[in-house]
Amino acid sequence: MIRVLIPYLTLMACFISGCGSDHDNSESSLNPDLEDVSTVFLTDLGVSVEGLTPAFTTINSDYNVSSNENEITFTPKGNDNITVEINGIPSAINEISRIFILSEGDNYFEISLSGSTGVNSTSASSNIYRVNVRLENVDPESTPTPIPTPTPIPTPTPIPTPTPTPIQSGPVPELYEGEEVGSVNDFIDNHGDATTVTQLIEMHLSMDVGSTDFCDGFTSAHLPSTTWGFNINDGREKSNFILGPMLKMIKGKNYRIHVTNNLHDGTNTSLGEGVKSTVHWHGLSLLGEKDGGPHQMINSTHAPDALDHMGNVNPTTWTVDITMVNDSANFWYHPHAEGITAQHVYNGLAGMIIVKNPAQNPSIPNTYGVDDLPIVIQDKGLGDISLRSNSVTETMSDSDDCVLDPDGSVGGIVNAFKGAAQVVNGQYKAKFTYPRQVIRLRILNGAAARSYNLGIEDSNGNEVAFYQVGTDGGLLNEPSEVTRLLMYNGERNEILIDLTNAAQGSTYTVRHYGTELDLITLGLDDRNIDVTGDQDNLDTKNYDIFEFTASGTDNTNKVTAIPANLRSDNAIVTLNPSDAEVYNLAFPRNFSLKNANAIEYDNSGRSEQMKMDVINLSPQYGATEVWRVSADSGLRLSHPFHVHDGSFQVLKRVVKNSDLTEGAEIPLTPSEQGWKDVVQIREDEYMYIIKEFSFYSYADSPFMLHCHILPHEDEGMMGQWTVIE
């Protein structure tokens, strides 16, 4: 019986985390002992590596069964400086470089791209693609018409390249997933012991000095500011002059992060002196020695022999191992050095972290840079970075449209780190284009000292409702429709905006509604409680922060409805106060944030400022505690309170009477539900929170608790705590 071979071509593209490294290696190996029934020439298989999501875009194939030939073309787009490996064998680009023997059945090819792929592209070193060529035997007697030998086509007509999903037009940090390096035997686990892990992902970051002209394009005057940023430190050209890349991490994966400090305080590196710093993984659950607090100092490459508070010399590159245990949420990384944190964050050292839990798959947007976007809000002074809000003068005329300070002077106790210009993802007067669908914004208040009361208006000045879906430590159980989002320093919130029915090209403005915070003017509180932490004249005014336009899109994964349930598979586990055996609801551990930039512990009557060699409390490992936190009534200030080592939950807010007794309970806002690591403590309230202690920290690597108005922290409103047996 005559048999005819019919080749079938199936194509699949994926990242390593999806199917590259976990795939059975036998599938990518060809068995040379099997019958040679055909050959494949890989010459021009079209691959797009220009965007953030590489994918196959074109397949040109010419089959000639009678001569046992099957040609597949291979042409990478973008920069020519690319190395191609097919089943581990290096192959040159744009030429027939290797003949592969096909056997009957499935034949798998792994194609790996590495090298530079262009300025706007990620390194392709971790991009692995698979081609599956399946050859089947078909009995011609069962086919009414024999299959003729096709006439070879001299010039095959290519399938049109699909239009890639557009990356939206506003400033979006680069997404950095690191590189998988395989097995290591010296990984430091969650108990501080060296252990073997079979899969390790490495990330390389550096802290660098740069320059940013926030007014570029808005005025003829150029006032470049010295700014600092995090860069991916893998040999590529460094381009982040402010802020840093978005780190993407997966629950259950092991990460090794190397951070090199290149900071200096001069405009010329040969003249500038090195500046020590640290990197704190804000919100992550990990050991105290990995937390990146002031005890994990990183020396600058410009001052490698600097001594820390104990007289020790620290490395210029800090390496930390992290097993990701957090659920899907948004965290961030920033310096946390003793007494200089505000300066470093204000200068621009901040970046976000996306954590994904594969078990959480709500129906919300997740195409990074298109419908799933980070929004990092900070305020800056104009001109040189030393030009703070307390000394803003009319350096440019108002007609230059690059001055936000209407009075020429703003100030207060933290005026050195409050700027007149609000920037988003490092850009002043940022503008974005969002698709006409549901979009997802991951918002971080990364300012050193300013809070924001956020809302959205359309072009006619009408209020636009949106949906809060997440807080500091993860998604809520269900969305909450809101029109305002009051965000304090260090807080993260996720929102969804439904633009499905928005008119093409319609514009919207995200604004700060400060007039709503001026309680005396509104007649809501004759004591004028400062709900933003330390108000200046801008805090109680309304102003624009950024703008976006609704535009059509070809995003194939678009979401067009707000889901009713965000955590159907793993609802938030509510911590039980009855599990708190020592410090519970009846007898909580007490903290009072004092206006002298200090903290009072356990109603002692003593205000204690931060000291590097003093441990203020030591919860027991495995314990659950209830804390009652309040603020000093003297100056009517409120403070954003941050606790290291993961998240906690808010149990309740109650009124603090004038005689310091407790009054009525106050309903929690959506931002105070779910998992939190920053909460606002008002002087007229008591807040009860509950926290578990599951990670060790010792006297040489304690955790912190502090006000996240960073000048308050630097001036002493911070304490240290350990977790011991």
ABEGO torsion letter per residue (X at the ends): XBBBBBBBBBBBBBBAAAAAAABBAAAABBBAABBBABBBBBAABBBBAABABBBBABBBBBBBAAAGBBBBBBBBBEBABBBBBBGGBBBBBGBBABBBBBBBEBBBBBBBBBEBAEAABBBAAABBBBBBBBBBBBBAAABABBBBBBBBBABBBBBBBBBBBBBBABBBBBBBAEBBAEBBAABBBAAGBBBBBABBBBBBBBBBBBBBBAABGABABBBBBBBBBBBBBAGBBBABABEBBBBBBBBGBBBBBBBBBABBABABAAABBBBBBBBBBBGBBBBAAAAGBAABBBBBAABAABBBAAGBBBBABBBBBBBBABBBBBBBBBBABBGAAAAAAAAGBBBBBBBBBAABBBBBBABBGAABBBBBBBBBBBEBAABBAAABBBABBAAAGABABAAGBBEEAAAAABBABBBBGGBBGBBBBBBBBBBBBBBBBABAABBBBBBBBBAAGBBBBBBBABBAAEBBABBBBBABBBBBBGBBBBBBBBAAABBBGBBBBBBBBAAAABAAAAGABAAGBBAAGBBBAAAABBBBABBBBBBBBABAABBABBBABABAABBBBBBBAAABAABBAABBBBBBBBAAGBBBBGGAGBBBBBBAABBABBBBBGBBBBBBBBBBAAAGBBBBBBBBGEBBBBABBBBBBAAGBBBBBBBBBAAABEBBABBBBBAABBBBBBBBBABBBBAABBBBBBBABAAAAAAGBBBBBBBBX
